[in-house]
């Protein structure tokens, strides 16, 4: 089977930076309890590899031990949780993506109430919410706009991995309803390039496999984008998940990958497909 890989796919610079910090801590902080606050990236293979390195993943700041080292995940944490870690006297290694930090700083310093365009409950969205000093509204779908008062000016902040088509739809809706706002758009350009690379595959492949975990919002967004432009698409987490029967009708397939998909997993999937 012929495999055409997307020009842009796989680990983003923020996740690569987080991995580098984990490796640095592993070699330099031996002898101390090592924790990671939250899943470093939304991928079960990444989580497993980190656990094998002796890191314990925690989901509450209270669970960190005094004198330990705590790596903050790429998605960031709330100001309250960060304060708890500081009060416990832990050594904080901040692997928060710089774009997420930018959104948090924007949220923290905003003199206007905020409309946060993002996936509700997503760890990045929660981290940005946790930097708020003013009233804010999380908007995932246009129905969420119904509860937002239209009697003031807002600052619009955007989740870094938010789907571009959804972003444009929601901005059109705010405009149509006459809201007054200033936009701080921090959608990650790597995410944009991944989507553009999928568009470039249209006409070259009839079917696209997106490598990524089901926990990964940006990986699922790539599947949605492929389907939106008329490609058949599926999410796959490793080479063992390849459904050969489903692929029999294709002589060529495309491969893309979300921002938390390790290169080694991508290459194993590509090799397996080429063997079919």
Secondary structure, DSSP 8 states (H G I E B T S, - for coil): -EEEE-SS-S--HHHHHHHHHHHHHHHH-TTS-EEEES-SSS-HHHHHHHHHTT-EEESSGGGS-TT-EEEE-TT---HHHHHHHHHTT-EEEE---HHHHHHHHHHHH-SSEEEEES-TT-HHHHHHHTT-SS-EEEESSGGGGGGS-SSSEEEEEE-TT--HHHHHHHHHHHHHTT-EEEEE----HHHHHHHHHHHHHBTTBSEEEEE--TT-HHHHHHHHHHHHTT-EEEEESSGGG--HHHHTT-SEEEEEE-TT--HHHHHHHHHHHHH-
